[in-house]
Amino acid sequence: MCVLYFAYKVHPKYPLILAANRDEFYERPTAPIHFWEDHPDILAGRDLREKGTWMGVNTQGRIAALTNFRDPNEWTNHKISRGKIVREFLNSEIDPFTFLKQLQSTRSDYRGFNIIVGTTQGLYYYSNVQNEITEIVPGIHGLSNHFLNTTWPKVEKGKHDMSLCIAKESPIDHECLFEILANRDRPEIQHLPNTGIGLEWEEKLSSIFIDTNTYGTRSSSVLTMSSEDHVDFVEKSIIDGKVNNTHFSFSIK
């Protein structure tokens, strides 16, 4: 996943509202969101190569979402797939803070990542690059391929637009959130971050929705948890050039 926006304890009816794009190489096989056959309580998309996921929820109301930390100089051999972390959290009953404490001891087994884990009662952020566990405060937050709320243009743009989408107390407008995720605008060159990948790729990856010849946004997702413990998870995935719409709703057990 490349960019994630979430409103935590901001809306009076929805303590968690999340909108995210997952970016990946087009050739990597992926399944849309579904309840997994081998873990029936997990609702998530799935990386069919490593069997992990980038974002998901389970029927007990646990949620996890992961982004990669961009570092072109990172040594990648013999590392565990980061999607395993999300899968393990959703398949466990360990409290979020303890889960992250345990993850700290194996942080070097993975390439750089950021992860959000928790429930509507408590969300936590951890990056194995920064190596600090942070309890997330109420507000609108953004996460891309650097630390939480790093002021990259697309992070700031998405947070601002999400605040407008959820300003009303009426039911959440999913399409408004999907419009944020579909934004292909690129900032002016002087506002681009410098992550060591060269100006051409900094520009290509600077939009919220990414579209290149080999790599780009594979799916856009909106997930809401209501104060009545109801979950709506909507995904628009791109498969063979066609948009596939998937929607699941359930009540937390």
C-alpha positions as CSV (number, residue, x, y, z in Angstrom):
1,M,0.0,0.0,0.0
2,C,1.3,3.4,-0.9
3,V,-1.1,5.9,0.7
4,L,-3.5,5.8,3.6
5,Y,-5.8,8.4,5.1
6,F,-7.9,7.8,8.2
7,A,-10.1,9.8,10.5
8,Y,-10.0,8.4,14.0
9,K,-12.6,9.5,16.6
10,V,-13.5,12.5,14.5
11,H,-17.0,11.7,13.1
12,P,-19.8,11.3,15.7
13,K,-21.1,8.2,14.1
14,Y,-18.0,6.6,12.7
15,P,-15.0,6.3,15.1
16,L,-12.9,5.0,12.2
17,I,-13.0,6.0,8.5
18,L,-10.2,4.8,6.3
19,A,-9.4,5.4,2.6
20,A,-6.3,3.8,1.0
21,N,-4.6,3.0,-2.3
22,R,-2.5,-0.1,-2.7
23,D,0.3,0.4,-5.2
24,E,2.2,-2.6,-6.6
25,F,3.8,-4.0,-9.8
26,Y,1.0,-5.0,-12.2
27,E,2.5,-8.4,-12.7
28,R,2.2,-9.4,-9.0
29,P,-0.9,-11.7,-8.6
30,T,-3.5,-10.4,-6.2
31,A,-7.0,-11.3,-5.1
32,P,-9.7,-8.7,-4.2
33,I,-11.0,-8.4,-0.7
34,H,-12.7,-11.6,0.5
35,F,-13.1,-13.7,3.6
36,W,-10.1,-16.0,3.5
37,E,-10.7,-19.7,3.2
38,D,-7.8,-20.6,5.5
39,H,-8.6,-17.8,8.0
40,P,-12.4,-17.2,7.7
41,D,-12.4,-14.3,10.2
42,I,-10.1,-12.2,8.0
43,L,-11.6,-9.9,5.4
44,A,-8.8,-8.5,3.2
45,G,-7.3,-8.6,-0.3
46,R,-4.4,-11.0,-0.7
47,D,-1.0,-11.1,-2.3
48,L,-1.1,-14.5,-4.0
49,R,2.6,-14.8,-4.1
50,E,3.4,-14.5,-0.4
51,K,-0.2,-15.0,1.0
52,G,-0.1,-11.9,3.1
53,T,-2.0,-8.6,2.8
54,W,-1.5,-4.9,3.0
55,M,-4.8,-4.0,4.8
56,G,-7.6,-5.9,6.4
57,V,-10.1,-6.3,9.2
58,N,-11.4,-9.3,11.1
59,T,-14.8,-10.2,12.5
60,Q,-13.7,-9.1,16.0
61,G,-13.0,-5.6,14.8
62,R,-9.2,-5.7,14.6
63,I,-7.7,-3.7,11.8
64,A,-4.3,-3.4,10.3
65,A,-2.8,-1.5,7.4
66,L,0.8,-1.4,6.2
67,T,2.8,0.8,3.8
68,N,6.4,0.3,2.6
69,F,9.1,2.8,3.8
70,R,10.9,4.0,0.7
71,D,14.6,3.5,0.8
72,P,16.3,2.6,-2.5
73,N,19.5,1.7,-0.8
74,E,18.0,-0.9,1.5
75,W,19.4,-4.4,1.2
76,T,16.5,-6.7,0.3
77,N,17.8,-10.2,0.2
78,H,16.6,-12.8,2.7
79,K,13.8,-10.6,4.1
80,I,10.4,-11.8,5.1
81,S,7.4,-10.5,3.2
82,R,5.9,-7.5,5.1
83,G,2.3,-8.6,4.3
84,K,2.9,-11.4,6.9
85,I,2.7,-8.8,9.7
86,V,-0.8,-7.7,8.8
87,R,-1.9,-11.3,8.5
88,E,-0.5,-12.2,11.9
89,F,-2.1,-9.4,13.7
90,L,-5.5,-10.1,12.2
91,N,-5.1,-13.8,13.1
92,S,-4.1,-13.2,16.7
93,E,-5.8,-12.1,19.9
94,I,-2.8,-10.3,21.3
95,D,-3.5,-6.7,22.3
96,P,-2.1,-4.2,19.7
97,F,0.6,-2.7,21.9
98,T,2.0,-6.1,22.9
99,F,1.9,-7.2,19.3
100,L,4.1,-4.3,18.3
101,K,6.4,-4.8,21.2
102,Q,7.0,-8.4,20.0
103,L,7.4,-7.1,16.4
104,Q,10.2,-4.8,17.6
105,S,12.3,-7.9,18.4
106,T,12.1,-9.1,14.8
107,R,12.1,-5.7,13.0
108,S,15.3,-6.4,11.1
109,D,13.7,-9.4,9.4
110,Y,11.7,-7.1,7.2
111,R,12.4,-4.3,4.8
112,G,11.3,-0.9,5.9
113,F,7.6,-0.6,6.8
114,N,5.0,1.4,8.6
115,I,2.0,-0.3,10.2
116,I,-1.2,0.8,11.9
117,V,-2.9,-1.8,14.1
118,G,-5.7,-1.8,16.6
119,T,-9.5,-1.3,17.0
120,T,-11.8,1.6,17.4
121,Q,-10.9,1.5,21.1
122,G,-7.2,2.1,20.4
123,L,-4.9,2.5,17.4
124,Y,-1.2,2.3,17.3
125,Y,1.5,3.2,14.8
126,Y,4.9,1.6,14.4
127,S,7.8,1.8,11.8
128,N,10.7,-0.5,12.0
129,V,12.9,2.4,10.6
130,Q,12.0,4.7,13.5
131,N,11.5,1.9,16.0
132,E,9.0,3.7,18.2
133,I,5.5,2.6,19.1
134,T,3.0,5.5,19.1
135,E,-0.6,5.5,20.3
136,I,-2.6,7.5,17.7
137,V,-4.5,10.5,18.9
138,P,-7.9,11.4,17.5
139,G,-7.7,13.3,14.3
140,I,-7.3,13.0,10.6
141,H,-4.0,11.3,9.7
142,G,-2.1,10.4,6.5
143,L,0.6,7.8,5.8
144,S,2.6,7.1,2.6
145,N,6.1,5.8,2.2
146,H,7.6,7.8,5.0
147,F,6.6,8.3,8.6
148,L,3.0,9.0,9.9
149,N,1.9,12.5,8.9
150,T,5.1,13.3,7.0
151,T,4.1,16.5,5.1
152,W,4.4,15.1,1.5
153,P,2.0,16.9,-0.9
154,K,-0.2,13.9,-1.5
155,V,-0.4,13.2,2.3
156,E,-1.5,16.8,3.0
157,K,-3.9,16.9,0.0
158,G,-5.6,13.7,1.0
159,K,-6.0,14.7,4.7
160,H,-7.5,18.0,3.7
161,D,-9.9,16.5,1.2
162,M,-11.0,13.8,3.7
163,S,-11.9,16.5,6.2
164,L,-14.3,17.9,3.6
165,C,-15.8,14.5,2.8
166,I,-16.7,13.7,6.4
167,A,-17.7,17.1,7.6
168,K,-21.4,16.2,7.6
169,E,-22.9,14.0,10.2
170,S,-24.9,12.1,7.6
171,P,-23.8,8.7,6.4
172,I,-20.4,8.7,4.9
173,D,-20.2,9.5,1.2
174,H,-18.0,6.6,-0.1
175,E,-17.8,8.1,-3.6
176,C,-16.4,11.3,-2.2
177,L,-13.6,9.3,-0.6
178,F,-13.0,7.3,-3.7
179,E,-12.6,10.6,-5.6
180,I,-9.7,11.5,-3.3
181,L,-8.1,8.2,-4.1
182,A,-8.5,8.6,-7.8
183,N,-6.6,12.0,-7.9
184,R,-3.8,11.8,-10.4
185,D,-2.5,15.4,-9.9
186,R,1.2,15.8,-9.4
187,P,2.7,18.6,-7.3
188,E,5.2,21.1,-8.8
189,I,8.7,19.8,-8.9
190,Q,9.9,22.1,-6.1
191,H,7.5,20.4,-3.7
192,L,8.5,16.8,-4.4
193,P,10.2,14.8,-1.6
194,N,13.8,13.6,-2.2
195,T,13.8,9.9,-1.3
196,G,16.8,8.9,-3.4
197,I,14.9,7.5,-6.4
198,G,15.6,10.3,-8.9
199,L,13.4,13.2,-10.0
200,E,11.6,11.2,-12.8
201,W,10.3,8.6,-10.3
202,E,9.7,11.1,-7.5
203,E,7.3,12.8,-9.9
204,K,5.7,9.6,-11.1
205,L,5.0,8.4,-7.5
206,S,3.9,11.9,-6.2
207,S,0.2,11.6,-7.1
208,I,-2.3,9.9,-4.9
209,F,-3.3,7.5,-7.8
210,I,-0.2,6.2,-9.5
211,D,-0.2,5.1,-13.2
212,T,3.0,4.0,-14.9
213,N,3.8,1.3,-17.4
214,T,4.9,-1.3,-14.9
215,Y,3.8,-0.1,-11.5
216,G,0.8,1.7,-10.1
217,T,-2.4,1.7,-8.0
218,R,-3.9,-1.7,-8.1
219,S,-6.8,-1.1,-5.7
220,S,-8.6,1.7,-3.8
221,S,-10.4,0.9,-0.6
222,V,-12.8,2.6,1.8
223,L,-13.5,1.1,5.2
224,T,-15.7,2.4,7.9
225,M,-16.5,1.3,11.5
226,S,-19.6,2.7,13.1
227,S,-20.3,3.4,16.7
228,E,-22.8,0.6,16.5
229,D,-19.9,-1.9,15.6
230,H,-20.8,-2.2,12.0
231,V,-18.2,-2.5,9.3
232,D,-18.4,-1.6,5.7
233,F,-15.5,-2.5,3.4
234,V,-15.6,-1.4,-0.2
235,E,-12.8,-2.0,-2.7
236,K,-12.3,-0.9,-6.3
237,S,-9.6,-3.1,-7.8
238,I,-8.2,-3.0,-11.3
239,I,-7.9,-6.5,-12.8
240,D,-6.8,-6.9,-16.4
241,G,-7.6,-3.2,-17.1
242,K,-11.2,-3.5,-15.7
243,V,-12.5,-2.1,-12.4
244,N,-13.9,-4.8,-10.1
245,N,-16.2,-3.5,-7.3
246,T,-16.5,-5.5,-4.1
247,H,-18.5,-4.6,-1.0
248,F,-18.8,-6.4,2.3
249,S,-20.8,-5.4,5.4
250,F,-20.9,-7.2,8.8
251,S,-21.4,-6.6,12.5
252,I,-18.4,-7.1,14.8
253,K,-18.8,-10.2,16.9
